[in-house]
Amino acid sequence: MPPAAARGLDAIPHSLLPFLQSQSQNSLTRLYSRPSSCLAIFRLLGPMERQIVMNLLWIDSSVLTSTLDSWIMRDGRKHYEAAIASLARLHIIMNPSSKLTLNSTLKSAFRMAITGDGEHRSFGVPTERGEKRSASVEVLDAYAVERWETILHFMVSSGTGQVPAKPSQGVLYLLQRSGLMATMLGTNMKITSAGFQFLLHSPHEQLWTLLLQYLHMAEERQMDLVEVLSFLLMLSTMELGQDYSTENLSPTQLTMLEDLRDYGLVWQRKPSSRRFNPTRLATTLTSSSPPLPTTSSTGNLTQHAESISDGFIILETNYRLYAYTDNPLQTAVLNLFATLKSRFPNLVVGSITRDSVKKALANGISADQIISYLTAHAHPQMRKNNPLLPVTVQDQIRLWELEKNRLKSQDGYLYTAFASQADYEFVLDYARKLGVVLWENSAKRCFFGTLEGHVNVRGFIERRTGGG
Amino acid sequence: MKAIKGVLLTCDPAVKQLLVNMDEKQHFIIQDLDDNHLLIKADEEDRVRKELDAELERNTYSLDT
């Protein structure tokens, strides 16, 4: 995806927004009563929506829609209307037809968030540091990476015969419910096609996919959705390295702490501890910083611009792949679509072959996903090439995908041996109107119709021959 | 008039010719419709796909480096 679009007006909205839009106005208003939730949701909105909210925030009365309309130039009309519609579905703006007002609960809560007012403690209750055995940033990062990679590693190596460390029961249940893994033959879980696609997404997207599934399941577990959501959003506004107290949390949220520990989002010294620390996975939920520390073999945690530090793959025109990594998870993901030839302490050498790509295609990964994974993790040195990946390799991966689809099949019935041309055309016309014709040949006077349409066509013919 | 139940196969002429050759050993084609379409028996579809894949693999060569 070109970088300009990533922050531009045509960007894909954050995956949490459709979920929020499906909630009732009451739930959303309850959610907006907490300042931290307002701030976190604001950060997820697109640039145009944020502009609109900011402009309306400090106005006490309502603004005529025509006033705001007059600010928009003609080419921006489409974006503006989409933004207003999106905000209305989120119940941030009420009644957008004639006057524009912000949801009053949101207005006061958001103002509190920005001015730092109020005793709401919705940004978490920080506790004193300096107690021994409290976690430093390195410990938190190591914990988050270990938990998260256990989950992903479990997914990648299922079915290859290796037996990696199993994540906890709760995580396994979540993976199964989200369709990323499936149980077969009793207790063994195998990764599904959706799971393979999941592995090629960025960590931010992966995290939100799992959290959305968690939110969907919240109601069945009789957890109040608003509390779950507000806890997650509160976590996203917390500071890395700061301890927080559990005294302000509701029972639902205390239960959540257990689950979040399993996913690597919070760290607690022991399960009964009255304080917790959010890890980097939690604090970057609504930001664009990388959710996992940029790993290198020496554990150096300096923050580079995310794109530069994430890239480690070099792809040559002879289909050879050089991946500068020692991370077993990244190696396992590469193994999904490339044949690895040799491993060194900081380098993995392999190549993209027909067999390896066919194996990946058979697992449900598409050619586009392979190409976008390679693009996203391309080594900074590859930027000298235009286009980034060699065109020959890209085209060949797509051609191998097309090879799979050489033969298409459809079930149905062939209607033939019509008595006369007129008969044939009459029935064909009827079938066409139903939209069930897959193939026709007027020279041979026959046509092929779908399985579903057969009942209707047969009924039609019987009525004709019976009555005529 | 007749209605024949079967599976419509859509493919390029090369693949169609391969299928016609395969048919000589074990019949599965009900009718040869045109250059790009064949009508085959419904229960034979899986077997035909497997054999076609095997046949196409025989004609591909990769360089092992």
Interface residues (C-beta under 8 A of the other chain):
Chain A: S351 T353 R354 D355 E403 R406 L407 K408 S409 Q410 D411 G412 Y413 L414 Y415 T416 A417 F418 A419 D423 L438 W439 N441 K444 C446 F448 H454 V457 R458 I461
Chain B: M1 K2 A3 I4 K5 G6 V7 L8 L9 T10 C11 D12 V15 I30 Q31 L33 D34 H37 L39 A42 E45 R49 L52 L56 T60 S62 T65
